[in-house]
């Protein structure tokens, strides 16, 4: 299967946005550091809300440490008057039930694909119920995440919930490098594992 350049697909959408009437975008964010370069890049084209839904994170302390960093980042970027950060209640059991039977798969494999799907589904459902024009995720900024899988999932889920998915590969154009720079600039907490207990020591 030929790989699609999802960064170019996103740029086609951006190119067609005209005037001051920005499309509404619900941005699923896994954490503040990953969302930093994403927000910097697309904030000028969309009316964005951040959707912090991450039941995969292995403890409540870690979950809220990351959500606090997400809120602080939006403030540090001077966007808190434009962007609402929606922190969805932490329910780790939802994740454990969703990936049951996939616990022993290696990092970056089938267990992770289930995790991507769970978070994208919840984002799409919320986007559809609240009249957003698009939804997407920051996950593709990570060099550990497969943007081809993420975007194929996004397309499938967008058709299910009847809301547009913004194709993207945010690691392109030095996106990951820029996220590291912004993390350092704002002295952010940058975790050393993806989130779930199965990913500890595997990234």
N, C-alpha and C positions, 0 to 999 in steps of 0.2 A: 504494500500500500504506500503510495506516494505521500510524503509529509506535506502538510499545508502550512504556509507561513501565516500564522494567526495574528502576528503583529500587523502584517499588511492588511488583513481582513478588518482589523480594528481601525486602521488608518483610513480605509475606504468609508467607514461609517462616520468617522470624525470629519472627513472632508465634505460630507453632505449635510452637516449640521449648519444651518443658516440662521443668522440673526441672533437676537438675545433670548429667544424662547428655547432654553436648553431642555433636552430630554431628561426625564427623571431616571436616575440609576441607583439601584440598590447594590452596594458593593459588599460582598461577603469578605470579611477580613479575618485571617487566622491570628494576626498579632500586629502591634504597632509598627515594628521594624519593617515587616513585609509591606504594610500599607503605605509607608512613607513615600517611596518613589512613585508608587501608583497614584496616590493623591496628587502629588506634585505634577505628574504628567497629564492627568485627565480632568482635573478639577475645573479647568477653564472651559470645558466642552459640555459638561453634564451638571445637573442639579443632583448632588450626591448625598445619600445617607449611608452610613456604615452599619453593617449588620454583623455584629459580633456573636456568632453562634458556633460554639466549639465544644460540644460535649465529649469529644475525644480526649481532652486534657485530663491528666491522671489524678489531679487533686483540686479541691476548691481553692486552696491557697495559690496554686499556680495559675488557675483560671482567672482569678480576680487580680492577680499581679499583672497578668498580660492585659486584661481589660482596662485596668487603671492606666497602663502605658499607652493604650490606644486612645483613651480620652485625653490624656496629657499631650500626645502628639498632635491631635487636631487643634488643641489650644496653642501649642508651640508654633504650628504652621499659620496661626492667625485665621483659622477657618471655623472656629467654634460658633460664630454667628451665622454660618452658612450650612454646616454639616452637623446633622444629628447622629450621635453614636448610640445605636440601639444594642444594649447588652442583654442577650437572651439568657434566661435563668439556667444555671448550671445543672445539668442532669446527666451525669456520667453513665448511669445505668442504661440510658437510651442508646448510647454508643456501644456499650458492651453487648447489649441485646442485638443490635444491628450487625455487628461483626462476628457474632457467635459462629464458631466453626472455622473461622479464618485467623484465629489468634496466632497460630504458629507459622503463618506465611511471613516471608522475609520482608523487611522494610522496602518500600517501593513496589510491592507486588499487589496481589489480589486484596489483601486486607486494607491497604491504603486506598485502592480504588473504591471499595465499599465506603470508606470514610469520606472520600471526596463526594461520593454520590449522596450520602446522608446530608452533608452540609449544603450542597448545591440544591437538593430537593427542598430543604426548609427555606432557603433563601428565595427560590422561585415561587414557592407557595405564598410566602409573605409578600413578595413583589406583585404577584397576581391579585392578591386580596386587597392590596393597597394602591393599585393603579400606577405602578411604576412602568416606565417604557422599556427598561432594560434591567437585567441583573448580570453580575459577573463576580469573579473572585480574585483575590490577590495571590492565590496559591501558585500561579504560574511564574511568579517572580523568583521562586526558589529553584536553584540548579538541581535539587533533589526531586522535583515534581515534573511529571511527564505532561507537557502542555498538549500533546496530541490526544492523550486520554482525557484530560480535563475538558478540552473543547468539544470532543465528541460527546462526552457526558452532558455538557452544557446544552448542546444542540438537542439531544434526546429529551432532556428535562424541559427545555423551553417549549417543545412541541406538546408535551404532556400538560403543562400548566398554562399554555397560551400566552406566554410573555417572552419577549425577545431576549436572547442571550448575547451579550457583547463578547464576541470572540476576541481573544487576547493572548499574548505571550509576553508578559511584562519583564521577563529577563532580557529580552532583546534590547538593543540600543543601550547596553550597559546598565540595565535596570537594577540588577542585583547589586552591582558595584555602587550605584547611586544610593541604594537603600542602606548599605553599610556606611557610606559617608554621612547620611542624614542621621543614622543611629548614633554615630560618634558625635556629631554636631550637637544633638539634643541630649546626649548622655543617657541614652535609653537602655533599659534592660533588654538584652538579646539572649534568648534562651539557647541552650546547646543541644536540644533535642526537639523533635517535631511536636510532641504533645502527649501521646498515649504512653502507658506503661510499657508497651511492647516496643516502642521506638527508642527507649533509653539506651544509649550506647551503640545504636545501630546506624545513626545518620553519618 
